[in-house]
């Protein structure tokens, strides 16, 4: 049985076994590849390409169609355009500003935050005085409907809405991470007012975005990080009181605009909040940080099977810079644990970092090719 990529993805997301485990990799800002690793990969393969940066903060490269086809990637992404009032401009010292007015500076591998536009805000009046960028600027969405329609009618790939909302990350960009985390404890009215500003922004943005492409896509994204290496990033009571209702409102709103599955990104240890994700309407959980606390792959499969699909799960934090043999063992384990019964999208976990050798990148996908076909010997209990 040989299936089209779109059939393969949608069958897996409905907890059935297609011909092989589908791949979603390379295009997302949370399952992509660092520009240095991508350059090394191209050099190793003898391919000459101009590298396009898809995420200036993380310095992610956007893989070419040739690379996506080489690695049998089943998805293709549609991203929003830059707004009409902003364009990327880097100063001589490597500094630049995003459309929110947040400042960054280039370092060896990434861009560090250096200025948060609301860092000095003290009152809700200060928040009201800040003008958010226009979420409905028509330039953001120009041509997206035609692109989505063309992909749907002329290719058999699963189509993904690549631009996605994050509430706490947006607050950290505007206020600074330390400031905002203190706000949630010391001045919750202030923190919640800012969160509601951000929620309104993203609802307006995603409303226009999904009005253009929602009927054509198979997957859409949202996310924020709720775990660190050892457990919850914030108090679970605070999470369920203030985060949960706002993300549920956002996700349920997005689902009025599209029938696509909702993939949710959260790093760290998140077994403690998986039931919350499900209650919000999350359909897919990513990246399944392999060596964070309580993130055993068999346990994750049992906790989510039939409710939410899993995406990623490879130990890029622990083995991607080591030997191909260790890569192969990790891929084999995750396929055996996550794959049975469907409900699994294969990918690198989080982004492939700068120190991952090209041989190891090839081993990731060669091992998937070796172990990722159905039927599998293991069955979900």
C-alpha angles and dihedrals in degrees: 000000000000118000134191116253092250092050090046095051096045093045091052092047088055091056098255129122114250124188091284140352107281123237126227107177145130105027103067123087088232100043103036140100135265115246093242093052089047093050090050090049092051091048091049091051093045092240122146113208137150106243115234115203112223098178117032095191096053093030093232122174121223107232116233123243088255092058093044090053093045090056093042094239110185098202138070123195135221115204129188120252124245113272119261093248098055141050132173111266123171121201123221091264091055095256125135142160131232125222091272091058093252114147128225137175130206116249128178096287110002143010119269123214111248106164133030113194095218097040092114097042112125106171140035087251088062089054092049090052092059113091113218116217114264107273092193099050103146093223089070092064103032112134096000096114092053091048093049092046091049092050091048095049101035105035135043096219124122106253122226132194100228103189109081141181127245122181105191094036089054089050090051091051092051101038106018122258097258093045094050096045088053090047091059089060104031101036111014094168089058092045093048092048089056091047090052091050088053093044090053090048094052095043090054091045097047092042092061093038094052093042085064101043108008096104092054104045132091100194135027129184142227131158157140133188114264101165137056126197094287108030145306117004090211135022108285090225090056089044094055095040100048111008100043100055093047095048091044089053091049096046094045089050091051090051091058087061100047142016090219121126114260115233115198124202122209126153125209134029107341108156086107092064104034091105088053091053090052091049090053091055100260113162101180130032121208147216101004096205100227102210100037116111117287095000098127108161097225090050092050091052092051093046095052109026112126091011108056132010122229127234127195117342099167118140098245089151093057112027112015092092093046130070129323088239090061090047090052093050092050094049091048092050094049093047091050092047101039103028108066114100094011123263094121134110114192119225142132094277101234124000120312103249131225094261096057108111117229091241088060093049090054090047091056092060097035089054090049088052090051099047107018103082123106140265098060128193094230119077129198109257 
